[in-house]
Amino acid sequence: MHQCHVTKINMASSRRPLVCLRSGIWSLLLYSVYTHLKLVLAEEVDSCENLRLGQYLCNDPKINKDTQEPENCTDMTAWVECLPAPNISCRLSNGTEFRFSGEEVGFNKTIPCRNVSGYSYKVAVALSLFLGWLGADRFYLGYPALGLLKFCTVGFCGIGTLIDFILIAMQIVGPADGSNYIVDYYGARLTQLSITNQTYRKPHLSL
């Protein structure tokens, strides 16, 4: 009986290192998980400028009535104020972390704008439609030679008048100085698409 009791004590003492080893492994595993989660959470608290869509709302830009472009438009870019959503935490430009309530400005976002120099799209279309046969549209856009030629030939016998009206209406022909038309900010603006060697082309799937 005494020998059996000694055997049980020896078995219990031999299991202690295994229990300690298991507890050490679990502690190390939990610590590594905690460290990983801490790093992930730290990465999520990133700069406010790196917030994803839906995590912030940008205000509409203030539009200049004369140019119909944002008031702070310079070098074809402008900026608007963006407000992070409520309970969003991110880092400001000075590096401090801040938790927003939805009413504070978190960062400024750049938006594209256009270079205009006073040529109205509505005026150009109206001149092309009613006085195009006299070359008034070309004179207005800064093409005096073509305007004089249209005046002398009565709009190339009407053919040139029709062609110019289509080109101006589609905004293919613009001001001679390379600027853009003044178009209402929420109006009918056209964007020309072009294909270059850098354009990505989706390969056709073979049937």
Secondary structure by P-SEA (a helix, b strand, c coil): caaaaaaaaaaaaaaaaaaaaaaaaaaaaaaaaaaaaaaaaaaaccccccccccccccccccccccccccccccccbbbbbbbccccbbbbccccbbbbbccccccbbbbbbbbbbccccaaaaaaaaacccccaaaaaaaccaaaaaaaaaaccccaaaaaaaaaaaaacccccccccccccccccbbbbbbbbcccbbbbbbbcc
